[in-house]
């Protein structure tokens, strides 16, 4: 994917705990766009992870996004935009180091404090958009098991 992060001189950079949090502008050129639905702090069995613990919830959400991207042949470095919903924005910004473990590529980003999320124990939800180029797309297809490759032609 062709990607360029831009921090226009006329716009202030948001820095928390020494980390620039996002790019104001991301220019991405690619062949495939991947949309990851809002991920919440649930484990593979559907259990809420980190009740009352923003740090643990950010980590679980990051892992869930990572798994979703991998299922589509992408990585966290392919993410160009995230939208984050939190129930306590001050608490969220205390854990920027965890966020940066997942979004160090500085995608464009919006963070919004909301009154509540879909479950009373959720404190954070993140959705992501990633872009892949045609070279990576071909490599991913060639690694995909035969049973998951798109079929072409007639089946005999």
N, C-alpha and C positions, 0 to 999 in steps of 0.2 A: 504494500500500500504506500502510495506517496502521501506523506504527511508533513505538515508544517505548522508548528505552534507559533502564534504571534501575540506579543504583548505590546500593543500600541503605546507609544510614548505618552500620549495624552490621557491614558487610563491608569489608575493606581493599581499596583500589584497587591493582592491580598496575601499577607504573610502572617502565619501563626506558628509560634514555637520554631521560628527559623525556616519554615517550609513555605514556599510559594504554593498556594493551594490549587490553582487551576490556570488554564490559558484563557485569555479573553476571546481569542479566535483560534479555531483549529480548521485548517484547510486540509481536506482528505480527498484523495482520488483513489478509487478502487472499483472493483467489479461487483463485489458483494457487500451488502449492508446487513448487519445482524442486529436485531432488536431483542434485548433481554428484558423481559417483564420485571416489574418491581419485585426485588428479592427481599424477603423478610428473614428474621433470625430463627429459622426452623431447620432442624437437622433432617437427615434423609428419612426418618420415621415420622416426621411431622411435629416433633416436640419443640416447644419454644426453648431457645438457648439463651442463657444469660438474663433471666428475669431480674429487672432492676439494675442491670449492669451494662451500661452503654458500650463500654470497651469490648466486652464479649459479644455483644450484638453486632457491632461494626465488623468484627472479625468474621463472624458466621455469615453475615451478608456478603462480605468480600469473597469468602470461600464459595458461596453459592453462585455468585456472579462468575467467578473463575471456572467453576464446573459447567455452567451454562455455555460460556464462551468456548471451552474445550470441546463440548459436544458438537459445536458448529464449526470446529476447526480453527478457532481464533484464540488469542491470548489477551491478557490484560493490557498489553502494549498496543493492541489494535483498537482499544476503546477511544472514541473521539468525543463522547458527550455522556455525562451522567446527570441525573436529577435525583437529589436526596431529600427525603422527607423525614423530619425528626420531631419528637414531641418536646425536646428540651435543647434548644440550640446552644446554650452556654455549655451544657454538659457534653454535647457532641464535639465542640471545638476544644475540649480538654484532651481529646484522644486523636489529634491530628496525626500522630506518629503511626497509629494503626491504619488510618485511612491511606496514608502515603505508601504503606506496604503494598497496597492494591492499585493505587492510582498515581504512581510516581511519574507516569508519562504525561501528566498534566492535561487531561481531557478538558474540554469546555465543561463548566459545571454550574449547576444551580442548587442551592440548599434552601429549603423552606421549612419553617417551623409550623406544625399543624397541631390542632387540638388533640386529635387521637388518630390512630391507624386502625387497620382492620381487626386487630385483636388487642384487648386491653393491656397485654404484657409487651407488645411491640413498642420499641422506642425509636427504631430506624427502619427505613425502606429505601432501596436504591434501584433505579432502573438505568440501563446502559445501552448505548449504541456503539457498535464497532464496525469498522470497514476493513475488508480484505482486498488485496490486489489479485489480479488474475494469476500471477505466478504462484502465490501461496495457495490459491484456490485449486489449481491443478495438482499441487503437491498433496494437499489434503485429500482430494478425490482419489489419488493413486494409493494412499495409505488406508483408505476406507475398506473394510471387509467387503468381499464380493456381494454378500447378501444385502449390503446397504448402498451399493453403487446404483446410480440411476440406470434403468434399463433402456437400451436403445434397440430398435428393430423389433422383429417378432420373436416371441417365445416359442420354442419348438418342443 
